[in-house]
């Protein structure tokens, strides 16, 4: 009984003690309307308050090494090793190259004593040496990267590159769109009434300096009066683009083996040969392009032939894609590194470079496709889609699709820009 009574007394004691502590805790004060809140107006750079310091910027010149740099800015040679040791974790001094920038942060007095030394590794990464510490300390400072989602709408009057540039957006967006739609749209056959809507994300340094386009978050491209949707969706841990029906935009073959070209000759059974001066079959497509332009394989496969074609094709590569299709690339100036008979290549991999070898009057690629051993017109070749959205993921895909299409058609994003584009586009459900 005594033990129980003692426990009860102890319990009551701790409760009273807790109440006393809570009652003594200061309340969080909320400033009244007439109170003046003093904000921190100090200026920081690389996490350094520079209000009473000067920034002096330099560029590494050819032949300069750390020793020369330290001497140039007036640092005693005796601390050179300490600086190198302090930054070794973040920057290899041997990898400093001409053109890289660095700066000193100095006092504003007559002596201009150096308090900090900062080397720029990239637009975002900077290595800071704190010379006020003993021993000298180094750290990596990374500028903040912010993301902004934007909506762009436009009609193609000349080229997609030019139209996007006119709208004040990085024209690299055109290349990214061309990559996404490489299996559906020939961007060198764009018609004047074609148009596009694209939702994308840009990255900025310190919320002000443009860095790059990080992603395409959805798009609709109207080509020849037909809308082509591009919906990003993750399946089997891989993100790729699908059309409105859930079919992958990634086909078995690319539309063309070059990024930029002009079709100079088409598939025909009778063409006047400019060198032989007679008519004969031309079972391929000639793509005129500058010498040295990279040539890509249109699909996964294995190199089954490489060399010089005796019939006038010059340097060539032949790839077997499956039991049905083979492709041949002729008149090459040279071959990509590592291309050899038996090598397995991936879709879009560079296999050679445009040239004018063999019977040729100028740099171009003679591209040929054989189906079951018979030549077919590459421009009319049908290519089946790769894996569609799985049935068990269809509901998730439809929700994402509807959200993206609403954003594309609404045009209410704060950063959106429009230019001669229909207000909305109907995409099949």
C-alpha positions in Angstrom: 0.0 0.0 0.0 2.8 2.4 0.8 4.4 1.8 -2.6 1.2 2.6 -4.4 0.7 5.8 -2.5 4.3 6.9 -3.3 3.7 6.3 -7.0 0.5 8.4 -6.9 2.3 11.2 -5.2 5.1 11.1 -7.8 2.6 11.2 -10.6 0.9 14.2 -9.2 4.2 15.9 -8.7 5.3 15.5 -12.3 2.0 16.7 -13.6 2.3 19.9 -11.6 5.9 20.4 -12.8 4.8 20.0 -16.4 2.1 22.6 -16.0 4.6 25.1 -14.5 7.0 24.6 -17.4 4.3 25.0 -20.0 3.0 28.2 -18.3 6.5 29.7 -18.3 7.2 29.0 -21.9 7.2 32.3 -23.9 4.5 32.7 -26.5 5.4 33.3 -30.1 5.0 37.0 -30.8 3.2 38.2 -33.9 4.2 41.7 -34.8 1.4 44.3 -34.5 0.4 46.3 -37.5 2.2 49.4 -36.3 5.4 47.6 -35.5 8.3 47.9 -38.0 9.9 44.6 -39.1 13.5 45.0 -40.0 14.4 42.8 -43.0 17.9 41.5 -43.7 19.0 43.6 -46.7 22.6 42.3 -46.9 23.9 41.1 -50.3 25.3 37.6 -50.5 27.4 36.0 -53.3 28.6 32.4 -53.0 27.3 32.5 -49.4 29.6 35.4 -48.7 28.3 38.8 -47.4 29.9 41.2 -49.9 28.5 44.5 -48.6 31.9 45.7 -47.6 34.0 43.7 -50.1 35.0 44.1 -53.8 34.6 41.4 -56.5 37.4 41.2 -59.1 36.8 38.9 -62.0 39.5 37.1 -64.1 39.8 34.7 -67.0 42.4 31.9 -67.1 44.8 32.6 -70.0 46.6 29.9 -72.1 49.6 28.5 -70.3 48.5 29.7 -66.8 48.6 27.1 -64.0 47.7 27.5 -60.3 51.1 28.9 -59.4 50.9 31.6 -62.0 47.3 32.4 -61.1 48.2 32.8 -57.4 51.2 35.0 -58.2 49.1 37.1 -60.6 46.5 38.0 -58.0 49.2 38.7 -55.3 48.9 35.6 -53.1 52.1 34.5 -51.4 53.5 31.3 -52.9 53.8 29.8 -49.4 50.0 29.2 -49.2 49.7 27.7 -52.7 49.8 24.2 -51.5 47.3 24.9 -48.7 44.8 26.3 -51.3 45.2 23.2 -53.5 44.8 20.9 -50.6 41.6 22.8 -49.5 39.9 22.5 -52.8 41.2 19.0 -53.8 37.8 17.4 -52.9 35.9 19.7 -55.3 38.4 20.7 -58.0 41.5 19.2 -59.6 43.8 22.2 -60.2 45.4 20.2 -63.1 42.0 20.4 -64.9 41.9 24.2 -64.9 41.7 25.3 -68.6 42.1 28.5 -70.5 38.8 30.3 -70.7 37.6 29.3 -67.2 36.8 32.2 -64.9 37.6 33.0 -61.3 37.3 35.9 -59.0 38.8 37.3 -55.8 36.7 38.8 -53.0 38.8 41.5 -51.4 38.6 44.3 -48.8 37.7 47.8 -49.9 40.7 49.4 -48.3 44.0 50.4 -50.0 45.6 47.0 -49.4 42.7 45.0 -51.0 43.4 42.0 -49.0 42.0 38.8 -50.5 39.5 37.1 -48.2 38.1 34.6 -50.7 39.1 33.0 -54.0 36.3 31.5 -56.2 36.8 29.2 -59.2 33.9 28.6 -61.6 33.5 25.0 -62.6 30.2 25.6 -64.5 27.3 28.0 -64.7 26.0 26.5 -61.4 29.0 25.1 -59.6 31.7 27.2 -58.0 34.6 26.3 -55.7 35.2 28.8 -52.9 38.5 29.1 -51.0 38.1 30.9 -47.6 41.4 32.5 -46.9 40.2 34.0 -43.6 40.2 30.6 -41.9 43.2 28.8 -40.4 43.7 26.3 -41.8 42.4 27.5 -45.2 39.0 26.0 -46.0 37.3 25.2 -49.3 33.7 24.4 -50.2 31.5 23.8 -53.2 28.8 26.5 -53.8 26.0 25.5 -56.2 23.6 28.2 -57.4 20.0 27.5 -57.1 18.2 26.1 -60.1 14.5 26.9 -60.5 12.0 25.4 -63.0 9.3 27.2 -64.9 6.6 25.4 -66.9 5.6 27.2 -70.1 3.0 26.8 -72.8 3.8 27.7 -76.4 1.4 27.8 -79.3 2.2 28.6 -82.9 1.6 28.1 -86.6 4.5 27.0 -88.9 5.0 29.6 -91.6 8.6 28.6 -92.7 10.3 26.1 -90.4 9.6 25.0 -86.9 13.0 26.3 -85.8 12.3 29.8 -87.1 8.8 29.9 -85.7 9.9 29.0 -82.2 12.7 31.4 -82.4 10.3 34.2 -83.5 8.2 33.5 -80.4 11.2 34.2 -78.2 11.8 30.7 -77.1 15.0 28.6 -77.3 14.9 27.0 -80.8 16.4 23.9 -79.3 12.7 23.2 -78.5 12.3 22.5 -82.2 15.0 19.7 -82.1 13.4 18.2 -79.0 10.0 18.1 -80.7 11.5 16.7 -83.8 13.0 13.9 -81.7 9.7 13.1 -80.1 7.8 13.0 -83.4 10.6 11.5 -85.4 8.4 8.5 -86.2 5.2 10.4 -87.1 6.2 13.6 -88.8 8.7 14.5 -91.6 9.7 18.0 -90.4 11.1 18.8 -93.8 7.7 18.2 -95.3 5.9 20.6 -92.9 3.0 22.4 -94.5 2.1 26.0 -94.1 -1.1 25.3 -92.2 0.6 23.0 -89.7 0.6 24.2 -86.0 1.6 23.1 -82.6 0.9 23.4 -78.9 3.7 22.4 -76.5 3.9 22.3 -72.7 7.6 22.4 -71.5 9.8 23.2 -68.6 12.7 25.6 -68.6 15.4 25.8 -65.9 16.9 29.0 -64.6 19.9 29.8 -62.4 19.0 32.1 -59.5 15.5 32.4 -61.1 16.9 34.8 -63.6 19.6 33.3 -65.9 18.2 30.9 -68.5 19.9 27.5 -68.5 18.1 25.1 -70.8 14.9 23.2 -71.6 14.7 20.3 -69.2 11.6 18.5 -70.4 8.7 18.4 -72.9 5.6 17.8 -70.7 3.1 17.3 -73.5 2.4 18.4 -77.0 0.0 18.4 -79.9 1.3 18.9 -83.4 -1.2 19.3 -86.3 0.3 18.0 -89.5 -1.7 17.8 -92.7 -4.8 18.5 -90.7 -4.3 15.6 -88.4 -3.5 16.1 -84.7 -0.6 14.1 -83.2 -0.6 14.1 -79.4 2.6 13.4 -77.3 1.8 12.4 -73.7 4.7 11.5 -71.4 4.1 8.5 -69.3 6.3 6.2 -67.1 6.0 2.5 -67.8 8.4 -0.2 -66.5 10.4 2.6 -65.0 11.0 4.2 -68.4 9.5 7.5 -69.5 8.4 7.8 -73.1 5.8 9.5 -75.2 2.4 8.0 -76.2 -0.4 9.1 -78.5 -3.9 9.7 -77.3 -4.8 6.0 -77.7 -1.8 4.9 -75.6 0.3 3.8 -78.5 4.0 4.5 -78.2 5.4 7.2 -80.4 8.7 5.3 -80.6 8.5 3.2 -83.8 10.7 0.4 -85.1 12.3 2.9 -87.5 13.1 6.6 -87.7 11.5 8.6 -90.5 14.9 9.5 -92.0 18.6 8.7 -91.3 19.6 12.4 -91.2 18.4 15.3 -89.0 18.7 18.0 -91.6 18.6 17.3 -95.3 16.9 18.0 -98.7 15.5 15.1 -100.8 17.3 15.4 -104.1 16.2 12.2 -105.7 13.3 9.7 -105.0 12.6 6.0 -105.4 12.0 5.2 -109.1 12.4 2.4 -111.6 13.8 4.8 -114.2 16.1 7.8 -113.4 18.6 9.6 -115.6 22.0 9.0 -113.8 24.0 12.3 -113.7 27.3 10.5 -114.0 26.5 7.5 -116.3 24.3 9.7 -118.5 21.7 7.0 -119.0 18.5 5.9 -117.4 18.4 3.2 -114.8 16.5 2.2 -111.7 17.1 4.1 -108.5 15.7 2.0 -105.7 16.5 4.5 -102.9 16.1 8.1 -101.7 18.9 10.6 -102.1 19.3 13.0 -99.2 21.4 16.1 -100.1 23.3 17.3 -97.0 26.7 19.0 -96.3 29.7 16.7 -96.3 30.3 15.3 -92.8 26.7 15.4 -91.7 26.2 12.5 -89.3 24.2 9.5 -90.7 22.1 7.5 -88.2 20.7 4.0 -88.4 16.9 4.2 -88.5 16.5 1.2 -86.2 18.2 -1.4 -84.0 20.2 -4.0 -85.9 23.5 -5.6 -86.8 26.0 -4.4 -89.3 26.2 -7.1 -92.0 28.3 -5.3 -94.6 30.8 -2.4 -94.7 33.3 -1.2 -97.3 33.4 0.1 -100.8 30.6 -0.8 -103.2 31.9 -1.7 -106.6 28.7 -0.7 -108.4 29.3 3.0 -107.6 27.9 3.3 -104.1 31.2 4.3 -102.6 31.7 3.8 -98.9 28.6 2.0 -97.6 27.1 0.3 -94.5 24.4 -2.3 -94.6 22.3 -3.1 -91.5 20.0 -6.1 -90.9 17.2 -5.0 -88.5 15.2 -8.2 -88.4 14.2 -11.1 -90.6 12.3 -8.7 -92.8 14.1 -5.4 -93.1 17.6 -4.3 -94.1 18.9 -0.8 -94.8 21.9 0.5 -96.8 23.7 3.8 -96.5 25.9 4.8 -99.4 28.3 7.5 -100.7 29.7 7.9 -97.1 32.7 10.1 -96.6 33.7 7.8 -93.7 32.5 5.5 -91.0 31.8 6.2 -87.4 34.3 4.9 -84.9 33.7 1.3 -84.0 31.5 0.5 -86.9 32.4 -3.0 -88.1 30.7 -6.1 -89.5 28.9 -7.9 -86.7 28.5 -4.8 -84.5 25.0 -4.3 -83.0 23.8 -0.8 -83.4 21.0 1.1 -81.7 18.3 3.3 -83.3 19.6 6.8 -83.9 23.3 5.7 -83.5 25.7 7.5 -85.9 27.2 5.0 -88.3 28.9 7.3 -90.8 29.1 10.7 -92.4 27.7 12.1 -95.6 30.2 12.2 -98.4 30.5 12.0 -102.2 32.4 8.7 -102.7 31.6 6.4 -105.7 29.6 7.7 -108.6 28.4 10.9 -107.1 28.3 14.5 -108.3 28.1 16.0 -104.8 27.7 15.2 -101.1 24.6 13.2 -100.4 23.3 10.0 -98.8 21.8 7.3 -101.0 19.5 5.5 -98.6 17.9 2.1 -99.4 15.5 -0.2 -97.7 14.9 -3.9 -98.6 11.8 -5.8 -97.3 12.2 -9.6 -97.6 15.0 -9.0 -100.0 13.1 -6.7 -102.3 13.7 -2.9 -102.6 10.9 -0.7 -101.3 10.3 3.1 -101.2 11.7 4.3 -97.8 9.3 7.2 -97.9 6.3 4.9 -98.0 7.5 2.4 -95.5 5.0 1.5 -92.7 6.5 1.0 -89.2 4.6 -0.7 -86.4 4.6 1.0 -83.0 6.5 -0.4 -80.0 4.8 -1.5 -76.8 1.6 0.4 -76.0 0.4 1.4 -72.5 -0.3 -1.8 -70.6 -4.0 -2.5 -69.9 -3.5 -2.4 -66.1 -2.0 1.1 -66.4 -4.6 2.5 -68.9 -6.6 4.3 -66.2 -3.5 6.1 -64.8 -2.5 7.0 -68.3 -6.0 8.4 -69.2 -5.9 10.6 -66.1 -2.5 12.1 -67.0 -3.6 12.5 -70.6 -6.7 14.4 -69.7 -4.7 16.7 -67.4 -2.1 17.5 -70.0 -4.7 18.0 -72.8 -6.6 20.5 -70.5 -3.4 22.4 -69.9 -2.5 22.5 -73.6 -6.0 23.7 -74.6 -6.6 26.1 -71.7 -3.6 28.3 -72.3 -3.9 29.8 -68.8 -0.3 29.2 -67.7 1.4 32.5 -66.5 4.3 32.0 -69.0 2.2 31.0 -72.0 2.7 32.6 -75.4 0.4 32.1 -78.4 0.8 32.9 -82.1 -1.8 32.3 -84.8 -2.9 29.1 -83.1 -6.5 27.6 -82.9 -7.9 28.1 -79.4 -8.3 24.3 -78.9 -7.7 21.0 -80.6 -10.0 18.0 -80.3 -8.0 14.9 -79.5 -9.8 11.5 -79.6 -10.7 10.2 -76.2 
